[in-house]
Amino acid sequence: MNSQIIPNWPVPMYVQLARCLEAEAACLTPGGRLPSEHDLMNAYRVSRTTVRRALAVLERHGRVLRVHGSGTFVSDAGGSPASSPSAGE
């Protein structure tokens, strides 16, 4: 999480964050858990709305699976949700 989000850059902050998170997710195995929204807010110094929009982009593209109350998990390479114990609930 060493990447910085540039507030006044022409690319929206949530897109910049989505790119950073996609790179981070690539380092995790399918089913691996991404940091919480709160942890991402603190690490990247962005609002919760920015974090949620970035995660929504990744979810739409099949990169992650968001499980309410459990977290955000890396999908498998085919874009389908990885089988993790909490992903099936």
Legacy VTK file of the C-alpha trace (Angstrom):
# vtk DataFile Version 3.0
C-alpha trace
ASCII
DATASET POLYDATA
POINTS 89 float
0.000 0.000 0.000
2.769 2.413 -0.858
0.942 4.032 -3.766
-0.352 7.531 -3.335
-3.673 8.894 -4.498
-3.296 12.291 -6.179
-6.360 14.449 -5.365
-6.121 16.991 -8.209
-5.125 14.557 -10.922
-7.459 14.246 -13.957
-8.168 10.584 -13.090
-10.821 10.308 -10.350
-9.510 9.248 -6.965
-11.679 6.127 -6.837
-10.215 4.965 -10.174
-6.680 5.547 -8.886
-7.539 3.581 -5.742
-9.137 0.765 -7.744
-5.905 0.423 -9.729
-3.849 0.304 -6.533
-6.162 -2.281 -4.994
-6.143 -4.383 -8.145
-2.343 -4.518 -7.961
-2.565 -5.411 -4.269
-5.144 -8.128 -4.974
-2.866 -9.607 -7.643
-0.345 -10.353 -4.894
-2.921 -12.333 -2.909
-4.151 -15.845 -3.580
-7.780 -16.330 -4.637
-9.925 -16.120 -1.539
-7.404 -13.819 0.138
-8.935 -10.993 2.115
-8.305 -7.334 1.321
-7.982 -4.838 4.187
-11.178 -3.429 5.682
-12.742 -0.226 4.351
-11.553 1.581 7.461
-7.974 0.336 7.014
-8.016 1.383 3.345
-9.329 4.837 4.287
-6.433 5.311 6.687
-3.775 3.811 4.427
-4.688 5.860 1.358
-6.084 8.912 3.184
-9.354 8.894 1.260
-13.031 8.962 2.234
-15.195 5.892 2.790
-17.151 6.843 -0.345
-13.953 6.707 -2.414
-13.084 3.287 -0.977
-16.576 1.938 -1.628
-16.625 3.220 -5.207
-13.207 1.668 -5.891
-14.313 -1.682 -4.456
-17.532 -1.516 -6.491
-15.488 -1.079 -9.682
-13.372 -4.117 -8.824
-16.467 -6.138 -7.968
-18.137 -5.212 -11.284
-15.029 -6.388 -13.132
-14.983 -9.674 -11.215
-11.711 -8.968 -9.421
-13.133 -9.180 -5.894
-16.134 -10.541 -4.045
-17.672 -8.418 -1.311
-19.437 -10.326 1.456
-21.539 -8.163 3.766
-20.231 -8.462 7.317
-17.240 -10.583 6.298
-15.045 -8.474 4.032
-13.732 -8.236 0.507
-12.034 -11.260 -1.019
-9.939 -11.808 -4.157
-11.762 -13.685 -6.924
-10.072 -16.449 -8.859
-8.330 -15.772 -12.184
-11.511 -16.482 -14.171
-13.346 -13.667 -12.455
-15.605 -15.922 -10.421
-15.661 -15.772 -6.644
-12.973 -17.851 -5.048
-14.212 -20.537 -2.742
-13.583 -19.322 0.749
-15.456 -20.326 3.877
-17.069 -16.930 4.321
-17.811 -16.368 0.634
-20.543 -19.000 0.604
-22.570 -17.531 3.463
LINES 1 90
89 0 1 2 3 4 5 6 7 8 9 10 11 12 13 14 15 16 17 18 19 20 21 22 23 24 25 26 27 28 29 30 31 32 33 34 35 36 37 38 39 40 41 42 43 44 45 46 47 48 49 50 51 52 53 54 55 56 57 58 59 60 61 62 63 64 65 66 67 68 69 70 71 72 73 74 75 76 77 78 79 80 81 82 83 84 85 86 87 88
